[in-house]
Amino acid sequence: MKVEELTAKVLKQNPNVDRYQLAIAVSKRTDELENGATSKLNVNTGHIKSVDLALMEIAEGLIAIKGFTKKEK
């Protein structure tokens, strides 16, 4: 899947999350992967960039985006 399709999928699944919050979540997961965390996907990760892998994990629901809620008025 293309990055744009994955991003659209995540934003559709998480209506309370905007693209900037998604970028923060992807960044944090990318840091974890770069520092030795193992992927939660069952794919050969040798040829996939960490940032793409992080977005794929979030799109598949394997990594939850927490801490972002809209304030009620």
C-alpha positions as a printed Julia matrix, in Angstrom:
73×3 Matrix{Float64}:
   0.0     0.0    0.0
   1.13    3.53  -0.68
   1.9     5.95   2.14
  -1.07    8.12   1.16
  -3.45    5.14   1.32
  -2.1     4.05   4.7
  -2.44    7.58   6.07
  -6.02    7.85   4.83
  -6.83    4.45   6.37
  -5.48    5.47   9.78
  -7.27    8.82   9.76
 -10.54    7.14   8.77
 -10.21    4.57  11.57
  -9.33    7.25  14.14
 -11.61   10.28  13.64
 -10.23   12.01  16.76
  -6.69   12.01  15.35
  -5.45   14.55  12.82
  -2.46   14.22  10.49
  -0.14   16.09  12.87
  -0.93   13.75  15.75
  -0.42   10.82  13.4
   2.98   12.21  12.44
   3.96   12.33  16.12
   2.8     8.74  16.67
   4.68    7.52  13.58
   7.78    9.39  14.72
   7.7     7.82  18.18
   7.22    4.32  16.78
   9.99    4.91  14.23
  12.35    5.86  17.06
  11.43    2.65  18.87
  12.1     0.57  15.75
  15.4     2.33  15.11
  16.46    1.63  18.7
  15.91   -2.13  18.46
  12.2    -2.78  18.93
  10.9    -5.68  16.87
   8.14   -5.19  14.36
   4.66   -6.44  15.15
   4.07   -7.27  11.47
   4.76  -10.69   9.99
   6.76   -9.4    7.02
  10.39   -9.34   5.98
  11.43   -5.97   7.39
  14.87   -5.93   5.8
  13.78   -3.92   2.78
  11.21   -1.63   4.45
  12.11    1.76   5.94
  11.36    2.15   9.64
   8.98    5.05   9.06
   6.96    3.01   6.53
   6.94    0.06   8.89
   5.67    2.25  11.74
   2.85    3.61   9.58
   1.93    0.1    8.45
   1.75   -1.11  12.07
  -0.52    1.79  13.03
  -2.73    1.25   9.95
  -3.16   -2.43  10.84
  -4.16   -1.53  14.39
  -1.12   -3.18  15.95
   0.01    0.1   17.49
  -2.57    2.29  19.2
  -2.48    6.07  19.07
  -3.06    7.14  22.66
  -3.22   10.46  24.43
  -5.12   12.45  21.84
  -8.67   13.37  22.7
 -10.79   16.33  21.74
 -11.93   18.58  24.55
 -15.65   18.73  25.1
 -17.26   22.14  25.23
